[in-house]
């Protein structure tokens, strides 16, 4: 193989490396430059790195479903310990899981809405500012209402996520604390408070669900 053929082959391999790197989600300009200039040395190290994958909606959904199952499992596990007298009964436990299920469904619904271009707060704000510059006060006021509604949705989504995260941590703590109580065969005030807070947190999700169901929302 002559020098020209080698140069062409070298360039084609470099181009292939750059294209493959450009398709990776964690691509950086410095990586592309190094692959062009030094692909024989840099490519093996670069492509050996595992790409950083963003969590998909399907994974997030599965995580929320696991939270409902974890809650029921934690209550069942704690029922065989001295915590049994302060735990919700089976019917109440099912109602708590149903609240989590409703909250998860609403969170998914809000996320889907906010992913739509017409629910972009930035776009709605830009439109409002444009109408204000054009002197159309009525249209600008309507656009301002749209911005406020979108921001309200964002606040609701953030609160749903925050409350569900807190419930998740309380459920995890209850599962551990149930084992401690089971082994020690005693229950202190801190553990009793944990159960009360968990139930209160889950029941508090009704307030958010009622906010979404209120007239005009």
Secondary structure, DSSP 8 states (H G I E B T S, - for coil): --HHHHHHHHHHHHHHHHHHHHTSTT--HHHHHHHHHHHHHHHHHHHHS-------HHHHHHHHHHHHHHHHHHHHHHTTSGGGGGS--HHHHHHHHHHHHHHHHHHHHHHHHHTSGGG-HHHHHHHHHHHHHHT-HHHHHHHHHHHHHHHHHHHHHHHHHHHHHHHHHHHHHHHHHHHHHHHHT---HHHHHHHHHHHHHHHHHHHHHHHHHSTT-
